[in-house]
Amino acid sequence: MKNTKLISLLRTFSKTESVKFREFVQSPYFNKNRLVIKTNEELAKYFPDFESGDFTEQNIYAKVFGDEKFDYFKIRNIFSDIYQLALSFLLVSATEGKRIENDITLLNEFHDRKLDNLYLQKEKQLRKNIGKHTKDELYYYANYQLSKINTSHHKFEKFGYKFDLIQCEFDSFLSYSLLNLLKHYAKMLTNNNHGNIDFKMEMFEEIWSYVKEKDFSDLPSIQIYRQIIALELSRDEKDFILLRRLYDKHESVLSREDVFFILLEINSFAAFRLKSGDESYYGIRFSTFREIIEKNFFPENYILFMNFISVYTSACIVGEYGWAEDFAERFKNGISPVEESDNTINFCRGYLDLTLRKYDSALGHFAKTNFKLFLAKVMVRNYTIRILYEESLFEQAFSAIDSFRHYLKSEKLISGEVVTAQNEFLKYLSELINLKIEAVNSGDSRLKLLEKQINSMTSNPLGSKNWLYRKVKELSKVK
């Protein structure tokens, strides 16, 4: 019984919802069956966990029916009725918070019942409410729905047809449609560029040709998603700067969903620039993550372990150690999946020590990790090898490099791009170690050649290219 649909649903109720649901069941408008009311009252005594040892169908039945012989089908039918009432309760509760949608429904009712005065009053109020709403899909949809109703309600005036209402309805529908199309295109392009996922983007060329030069200054959400598309198409810093300006200008009128998507887009572009070696984006990436955390987009009781790592390391790399520790303390109990929790904490501790040059401690923490995800394994191996170089543990470094190469070759889930980038890093690091072992002169032509080769690297995985460049420059200064 503890794992039935009904109990699973009731467990999700807050204390306030549980009280309201009891009142809902007791309302004769929704339920007139006294046995259902009595059974629900007994169930409520086990809220919120429903884990008591005496929580059984037989005990609930006895409390409702007294000494009557237990009838399995009778009690199951009552539970089924309560479950259906719980579903109705959820629908009613959800509707209560949808003020604009409810006003539109009422407006339709007033129109159908020919209650013109009530219609005009509600229409005025609805326009006011829509004007205050964030400029998201609901805003555009509500404008369209209002225009559509008005076309029917006000279509005749002094025996003439009001054709301007048709235009108004079309314009509002066009805005609503464009926003949704651009939002979908933006998501598909982002996932295609950053996740190598191919989508069938029907009508994209036609829509993009229409919107890319059009003035949408009075439609901020459309402006934003058009700019995200422009950025994903160009990967140009000018488009990134324009997106950030639009975000700063319109954030107050954007929906929470849109704000989160924009922040993810900013973070994705920062990661793209860092991958190409532009370290000025470390600060942008951290400030974006900080904003995501401050706006509570990641709940403290649930954060994917790779997101936890990304946020923590982004703070460490710009020296925000205090912020990183505060973040870890707040979110450590919400790391998901929970089996990666210890791995995640150890990795973050290791990364912190790495940035502080506490190499022995960092190695100890990294050695305690045993991630299942290949990308996390790659990070651990990459940083471990760097530490071995820093500590001049060259024999161990060569062994780790050889092991890493075999892993890259055997792991089938790693993309070719990642394999190529990491192998390039390992190749030049091996050459760097050999030159350091030889204690080459700062003017040695091999150092110059290696520096040139590192500069020509096409990728900067985990900052590897920039780290290699700094190491070869350090070696070049040694006499």
C-alpha positions as CSV (number, residue, x, y, z in Angstrom):
1,M,0.0,0.0,0.0
2,K,2.9,2.4,0.8
3,N,3.9,2.4,-2.9
4,T,0.5,2.8,-4.5
5,K,-0.4,5.7,-6.9
6,L,-2.4,7.3,-4.2
7,I,0.2,7.3,-1.5
8,S,3.0,8.3,-3.9
9,L,0.9,11.3,-4.8
10,L,-0.1,12.2,-1.2
11,R,3.6,12.2,-0.2
12,T,4.3,15.1,-2.6
13,F,1.7,17.3,-0.8
14,S,2.9,20.1,1.4
15,K,1.4,20.5,4.8
16,T,-0.8,23.3,3.5
17,E,-1.9,21.2,0.5
18,S,-2.7,18.3,2.8
19,V,-5.1,20.5,4.8
20,K,-6.7,21.9,1.7
21,F,-7.1,18.5,0.2
22,R,-9.1,17.3,3.3
23,E,-11.3,20.3,2.9
24,F,-11.6,19.5,-0.8
25,V,-12.8,16.0,-0.1
26,Q,-15.3,17.2,2.5
27,S,-16.8,19.6,0.0
28,P,-20.2,18.3,-1.2
29,Y,-19.6,19.9,-4.6
30,F,-16.7,17.5,-5.2
31,N,-17.6,14.5,-3.1
32,K,-20.8,13.3,-1.3
33,N,-19.5,9.9,-0.2
34,R,-19.1,9.9,3.6
35,L,-17.0,6.7,3.5
36,V,-14.5,8.5,1.2
37,I,-14.3,11.4,3.7
38,K,-13.8,9.1,6.6
39,T,-11.1,7.0,4.9
40,N,-9.3,10.1,3.8
41,E,-9.3,11.4,7.3
42,E,-7.7,8.2,8.5
43,L,-5.0,8.4,5.7
44,A,-4.3,12.0,6.7
45,K,-3.1,10.7,10.1
46,Y,-0.1,9.1,8.5
47,F,0.9,12.2,6.5
48,P,3.6,13.1,5.4
49,D,5.7,9.8,5.4
50,F,3.0,7.1,5.4
51,E,5.6,4.8,6.9
52,S,4.1,3.7,10.2
53,G,4.1,0.0,11.0
54,D,0.4,-0.1,11.4
55,F,-0.2,1.7,8.1
56,T,-2.0,-1.2,6.2
57,E,-5.2,-1.6,4.2
58,Q,-6.6,-3.8,6.9
59,N,-6.1,-1.3,9.7
60,I,-7.5,1.6,7.6
61,Y,-10.5,-0.6,6.8
62,A,-11.1,-1.5,10.5
63,K,-11.0,2.2,11.5
64,V,-13.6,3.1,8.8
65,F,-15.9,0.0,8.9
66,G,-15.4,-1.2,12.5
67,D,-15.8,-5.0,13.0
68,E,-17.1,-5.6,9.5
69,K,-15.2,-8.3,7.7
70,F,-12.3,-7.0,5.5
71,D,-13.3,-6.5,1.9
72,Y,-10.2,-5.9,-0.3
73,F,-12.2,-4.6,-3.3
74,K,-14.3,-2.3,-1.2
75,I,-11.4,-0.5,0.3
76,R,-9.5,-0.4,-3.0
77,N,-12.5,1.2,-4.7
78,I,-12.5,3.9,-2.0
79,F,-8.8,4.5,-2.4
80,S,-9.4,4.8,-6.2
81,D,-12.1,7.4,-5.5
82,I,-9.7,9.4,-3.3
83,Y,-7.0,9.2,-5.9
84,Q,-9.3,10.7,-8.5
85,L,-10.2,13.4,-6.1
86,A,-6.5,14.1,-5.5
87,L,-6.1,14.5,-9.3
88,S,-9.0,16.9,-9.4
89,F,-7.5,18.8,-6.5
90,L,-4.3,19.2,-8.4
91,L,-6.1,20.6,-11.4
92,V,-8.1,23.1,-9.3
93,S,-4.9,24.1,-7.4
94,A,-3.0,24.6,-10.6
95,T,-5.9,26.7,-12.0
96,E,-6.0,29.0,-9.0
97,G,-2.6,30.4,-9.9
98,K,-3.3,31.0,-13.5
99,R,-5.0,34.4,-13.3
100,I,-4.7,35.5,-16.9
101,E,-5.8,32.1,-18.3
102,N,-8.8,32.2,-15.9
103,D,-9.7,35.7,-17.0
104,I,-9.6,34.6,-20.7
105,T,-11.9,31.7,-19.9
106,L,-14.3,34.1,-18.1
107,L,-14.2,36.5,-21.0
108,N,-15.3,33.7,-23.3
109,E,-18.1,32.8,-20.9
110,F,-19.3,36.4,-20.8
111,H,-19.2,36.5,-24.6
112,D,-21.2,33.3,-25.0
113,R,-23.8,34.4,-22.5
114,K,-24.0,37.9,-24.1
115,L,-23.1,39.7,-20.9
116,D,-21.7,42.7,-22.6
117,N,-21.1,44.9,-19.5
118,L,-19.3,42.2,-17.6
119,Y,-17.3,41.5,-20.8
120,L,-16.1,45.1,-21.1
121,Q,-15.2,45.2,-17.4
122,K,-13.2,42.0,-17.5
123,E,-11.6,42.9,-20.8
124,K,-10.3,46.2,-19.3
125,Q,-9.0,44.3,-16.2
126,L,-7.4,41.6,-18.4
127,R,-5.5,44.2,-20.6
128,K,-4.1,45.7,-17.4
129,N,-3.0,42.3,-16.1
130,I,-1.4,41.3,-19.4
131,G,0.5,44.6,-19.4
132,K,2.1,43.7,-16.1
133,H,3.1,40.2,-17.1
134,T,6.6,39.1,-17.9
135,K,7.1,39.1,-21.7
136,D,7.1,35.3,-22.1
137,E,5.0,32.9,-24.1
138,L,2.0,33.4,-21.9
139,Y,2.1,37.2,-22.5
140,Y,2.1,36.7,-26.3
141,Y,-0.5,33.9,-26.1
142,A,-2.8,36.0,-23.9
143,N,-2.6,38.9,-26.3
144,Y,-3.5,36.6,-29.1
145,Q,-6.4,35.0,-27.2
146,L,-7.7,38.4,-26.2
147,S,-7.5,39.6,-29.8
148,K,-9.2,36.5,-31.0
149,I,-12.2,36.9,-28.5
150,N,-12.5,40.6,-29.4
151,T,-12.7,39.8,-33.1
152,S,-15.8,37.8,-32.3
153,H,-17.2,40.1,-29.6
154,H,-16.7,43.5,-31.3
155,K,-16.7,42.5,-35.0
156,F,-19.8,44.7,-35.7
157,E,-20.0,48.4,-34.9
158,K,-22.8,50.6,-36.3
159,F,-23.7,47.9,-38.8
160,G,-20.1,47.8,-40.2
161,Y,-17.5,45.0,-39.9
162,K,-14.4,46.0,-37.9
163,F,-11.6,44.6,-40.2
164,D,-8.9,46.2,-38.0
165,L,-9.7,43.5,-35.4
166,I,-8.7,40.8,-37.9
167,Q,-5.4,42.5,-38.4
168,C,-4.9,42.8,-34.6
169,E,-5.6,39.1,-34.1
170,F,-3.2,38.2,-36.9
171,D,-0.4,40.5,-35.5
172,S,-0.7,39.0,-32.0
173,F,-0.8,35.5,-33.4
174,L,2.3,36.2,-35.5
175,S,4.2,37.5,-32.5
176,Y,3.2,34.4,-30.4
177,S,4.2,32.1,-33.3
178,L,7.6,33.8,-33.9
179,L,8.6,33.7,-30.3
180,N,7.9,30.0,-30.1
181,L,9.6,29.2,-33.3
182,L,12.7,31.3,-32.4
183,K,12.8,29.7,-29.0
184,H,12.8,26.2,-30.5
185,Y,15.4,27.1,-33.1
186,A,17.6,28.7,-30.4
187,K,17.5,25.5,-28.3
188,M,18.2,23.3,-31.3
189,L,21.1,25.3,-32.5
190,T,22.6,25.5,-29.0
191,N,22.3,21.7,-28.5
192,N,23.7,21.2,-32.0
193,N,26.7,23.4,-31.4
194,H,27.6,22.3,-27.9
195,G,26.2,18.8,-27.8
196,N,26.7,17.7,-31.4
197,I,23.0,16.8,-31.7
198,D,21.5,17.1,-35.2
199,F,17.9,18.5,-35.5
200,K,15.5,18.8,-38.4
201,M,14.9,22.6,-38.3
202,E,12.0,22.9,-40.7
203,M,11.4,26.4,-42.2
204,F,14.4,27.8,-40.4
205,E,15.9,29.6,-43.4
206,E,12.6,31.2,-44.3
207,I,11.9,32.3,-40.7
208,W,15.4,33.6,-40.2
209,S,15.3,35.5,-43.5
210,Y,12.2,37.2,-42.2
211,V,13.3,38.1,-38.7
212,K,17.0,38.8,-38.9
213,E,16.7,42.4,-40.0
214,K,13.2,43.2,-38.7
215,D,12.6,45.7,-35.9
216,F,11.4,44.0,-32.8
217,S,12.3,46.8,-30.4
218,D,8.8,46.5,-28.7
219,L,9.1,42.7,-28.4
220,P,12.0,42.0,-26.0
221,S,11.6,38.2,-25.8
222,I,11.7,37.9,-29.6
223,Q,14.8,40.2,-29.7
224,I,16.5,38.0,-27.1
225,Y,15.9,34.7,-28.9
226,R,16.8,36.2,-32.3
227,Q,20.1,37.3,-30.8
228,I,20.8,33.9,-29.3
229,I,20.3,32.4,-32.8
230,A,22.6,35.0,-34.3
231,L,25.3,34.2,-31.7
232,E,25.0,30.4,-32.3
233,L,25.3,31.0,-36.0
234,S,28.3,33.4,-35.9
235,R,30.1,32.4,-32.7
236,D,31.2,36.1,-32.8
237,E,32.1,38.1,-29.7
238,K,30.1,41.1,-31.1
239,D,26.9,39.0,-31.1
240,F,27.8,37.9,-27.5
241,I,28.2,41.5,-26.3
242,L,24.9,42.4,-27.9
243,L,23.1,39.5,-26.2
244,R,24.5,40.6,-22.8
245,R,23.3,44.2,-23.5
246,L,19.8,43.0,-24.4
247,Y,19.7,40.8,-21.2
248,D,20.8,43.7,-19.0
249,K,18.2,45.9,-20.6
250,H,15.2,43.6,-20.5
251,E,15.9,41.2,-17.6
252,S,13.2,42.7,-15.5
253,V,10.4,41.9,-18.0
254,L,11.7,38.4,-19.0
255,S,10.3,35.2,-17.6
256,R,12.3,33.1,-15.2
257,E,12.6,30.4,-17.8
258,D,14.0,32.9,-20.4
259,V,16.5,34.3,-17.9
260,F,17.8,30.8,-17.1
261,F,18.2,30.0,-20.8
262,I,20.0,33.2,-21.5
263,L,22.4,32.5,-18.6
264,L,23.0,29.0,-19.9
265,E,23.7,30.5,-23.3
266,I,26.2,33.0,-21.9
267,N,27.9,30.2,-20.0
268,S,28.1,28.1,-23.1
269,F,29.7,30.8,-25.1
270,A,32.2,31.5,-22.3
271,A,33.1,27.7,-22.3
272,F,33.5,28.0,-26.1
273,R,35.9,30.9,-25.8
274,L,37.8,29.2,-23.0
275,K,38.1,26.1,-25.2
276,S,39.8,28.3,-27.8
277,G,42.2,29.7,-25.1
278,D,40.7,33.1,-24.2
279,E,41.1,33.1,-20.4
280,S,39.4,36.5,-20.0
281,Y,36.1,34.4,-20.1
282,Y,36.9,32.7,-16.8
283,G,35.5,35.7,-14.9
284,I,32.4,35.8,-17.2
285,R,31.8,32.1,-16.6
286,F,32.1,32.5,-12.8
287,S,29.8,35.5,-12.7
288,T,27.2,33.7,-14.7
289,F,27.3,30.6,-12.4
290,R,27.1,32.9,-9.4
291,E,24.0,34.6,-10.9
292,I,22.5,31.2,-11.6
293,I,23.0,30.2,-7.9
294,E,21.8,33.5,-6.5
295,K,18.6,33.3,-8.6
296,N,18.0,29.8,-7.2
297,F,18.0,28.0,-10.5
298,F,19.8,25.1,-8.9
299,P,17.8,23.9,-5.8
300,E,20.0,23.1,-2.8
301,N,18.5,19.7,-2.5
302,Y,19.2,18.7,-6.1
303,I,22.1,19.5,-8.2
304,L,23.7,17.3,-10.9
305,F,27.3,16.4,-9.9
306,M,28.8,17.8,-13.0
307,N,27.0,21.2,-12.5
308,F,28.3,21.2,-8.9
309,I,31.9,20.6,-10.2
310,S,31.5,23.3,-12.9
311,V,30.3,25.9,-10.4
312,Y,32.9,25.1,-7.7
313,T,35.9,25.0,-10.1
314,S,34.8,28.2,-11.9
315,A,35.0,30.0,-8.5
316,C,38.4,28.5,-7.6
317,I,40.0,29.4,-10.9
318,V,39.2,33.2,-10.4
319,G,40.3,33.0,-6.7
320,E,36.8,33.1,-5.2
321,Y,37.7,30.4,-2.6
322,G,35.4,31.7,0.1
323,W,32.4,31.7,-2.3
324,A,33.3,28.2,-3.5
325,E,33.3,26.9,0.0
326,D,30.0,28.5,0.9
327,F,28.5,27.0,-2.3
328,A,29.9,23.6,-1.4
329,E,28.5,23.7,2.1
330,R,25.0,24.7,0.9
331,F,24.7,22.2,-2.0
332,K,26.8,19.2,-0.9
333,N,23.8,17.3,0.4
334,G,21.9,17.7,-2.8
335,I,24.5,16.2,-5.2
336,S,22.8,13.9,-7.7
337,P,23.2,11.0,-8.2
338,V,24.0,10.5,-4.6
339,E,26.6,7.7,-5.4
340,E,28.7,10.4,-7.1
341,S,28.6,12.6,-4.0
342,D,32.0,11.5,-2.4
343,N,33.7,11.5,-5.8
344,T,32.4,15.1,-6.5
345,I,33.6,16.4,-3.1
346,N,37.0,14.8,-3.4
347,F,37.4,16.1,-6.9
348,C,36.5,19.6,-5.8
349,R,38.9,19.4,-2.9
350,G,41.6,18.2,-5.2
351,Y,41.0,21.0,-7.6
352,L,41.1,23.6,-4.8
353,D,44.4,22.2,-3.7
354,L,45.7,22.2,-7.3
355,T,44.9,25.9,-7.7
356,L,46.6,26.6,-4.3
357,R,49.6,24.5,-5.4
358,K,49.1,22.0,-2.6
359,Y,50.0,19.2,-5.0
360,D,50.4,16.3,-2.6
361,S,47.0,17.0,-1.1
362,A,45.5,17.4,-4.5
363,L,46.8,14.0,-5.7
364,G,45.4,12.4,-2.6
365,H,41.9,13.8,-3.2
366,F,42.0,12.9,-7.0
367,A,43.1,9.4,-6.1
368,K,40.0,8.9,-4.0
369,T,37.7,9.5,-7.0
370,N,36.1,6.8,-9.0
371,F,33.6,8.5,-11.4
372,K,31.5,6.5,-13.8
373,L,31.2,9.3,-16.3
374,F,34.1,9.3,-18.8
375,L,34.3,13.2,-18.9
376,A,34.9,13.2,-15.2
377,K,37.6,10.5,-15.5
378,V,39.3,12.6,-18.2
379,M,39.4,15.6,-15.9
380,V,40.9,13.6,-13.1
381,R,43.6,12.1,-15.4
382,N,44.4,15.4,-17.0
383,Y,44.9,17.3,-13.7
384,T,46.8,14.4,-12.1
385,I,49.4,14.4,-14.9
386,R,49.9,18.2,-14.6
387,I,50.6,17.7,-10.9
388,L,53.1,15.0,-11.6
389,Y,54.9,17.4,-14.0
390,E,54.8,20.2,-11.4
391,E,56.4,17.9,-8.8
392,S,59.0,16.6,-11.3
393,L,57.7,13.1,-10.9
394,F,58.6,12.3,-14.5
395,E,58.6,8.5,-14.4
396,Q,55.1,8.5,-12.8
397,A,54.1,11.2,-15.4
398,F,55.1,9.0,-18.3
399,S,53.3,6.1,-16.9
400,A,50.2,8.2,-16.3
401,I,50.4,9.5,-19.9
402,D,50.6,6.0,-21.3
403,S,47.7,4.9,-19.2
404,F,45.6,7.9,-20.3
405,R,46.3,7.2,-23.9
406,H,45.1,3.6,-23.5
407,Y,42.0,4.8,-21.8
408,L,41.2,7.3,-24.5
409,K,41.6,4.5,-27.1
410,S,39.4,2.0,-25.2
411,E,36.6,4.3,-24.0
412,K,34.0,4.2,-26.8
413,L,31.7,6.9,-25.5
414,I,34.3,9.7,-25.8
415,S,33.9,11.9,-28.9
416,G,36.7,12.0,-31.5
417,E,37.1,15.7,-30.8
418,V,37.9,15.1,-27.1
419,V,40.2,12.2,-27.9
420,T,42.1,14.3,-30.4
421,A,42.4,17.3,-28.0
422,Q,43.6,15.2,-25.1
423,N,46.1,13.2,-27.2
424,E,47.5,16.5,-28.5
425,F,48.0,17.6,-24.9
426,L,49.7,14.4,-24.0
427,K,52.0,14.5,-27.0
428,Y,53.3,18.0,-26.2
429,L,53.5,17.4,-22.5
430,S,55.7,14.3,-23.2
431,E,58.0,16.5,-25.3
432,L,58.1,19.1,-22.6
433,I,59.0,16.6,-19.9
434,N,61.9,15.2,-22.1
435,L,63.2,18.8,-22.6
436,K,63.0,19.4,-18.9
437,I,64.8,16.2,-18.1
438,E,67.6,17.2,-20.5
439,A,67.7,20.6,-18.7
440,V,67.9,22.3,-22.2
441,N,69.3,25.8,-22.6
442,S,66.8,28.5,-22.8
443,G,67.9,29.2,-26.4
444,D,67.4,25.7,-27.6
445,S,65.6,25.6,-30.9
446,R,63.4,22.6,-29.7
447,L,61.9,24.9,-27.1
448,K,61.0,27.4,-29.7
449,L,59.5,24.7,-31.9
450,L,57.5,23.3,-29.1
451,E,56.2,26.7,-28.2
452,K,55.1,27.2,-31.8
453,Q,53.4,23.8,-31.8
454,I,51.5,24.5,-28.6
455,N,50.4,27.9,-30.0
456,S,49.0,26.1,-33.0
457,M,46.8,23.7,-30.9
458,T,43.2,24.0,-32.1
459,S,41.7,23.3,-28.7
460,N,42.3,24.2,-25.1
461,P,40.6,21.3,-23.2
462,L,40.5,22.1,-19.5
463,G,42.9,25.0,-20.1
464,S,45.5,22.5,-21.2
465,K,46.9,24.6,-24.1
466,N,47.4,27.7,-21.9
467,W,48.9,25.6,-19.2
468,L,51.4,24.0,-21.6
469,Y,52.3,27.4,-23.0
470,R,53.0,28.7,-19.5
471,K,55.2,25.7,-18.7
472,V,57.2,26.0,-21.8
473,K,57.8,29.7,-21.2
474,E,58.9,28.9,-17.7
475,L,61.4,26.4,-19.1
476,S,62.6,28.9,-21.6
477,K,63.6,31.3,-18.8
478,V,65.8,28.7,-17.1
479,K,69.5,29.2,-17.8
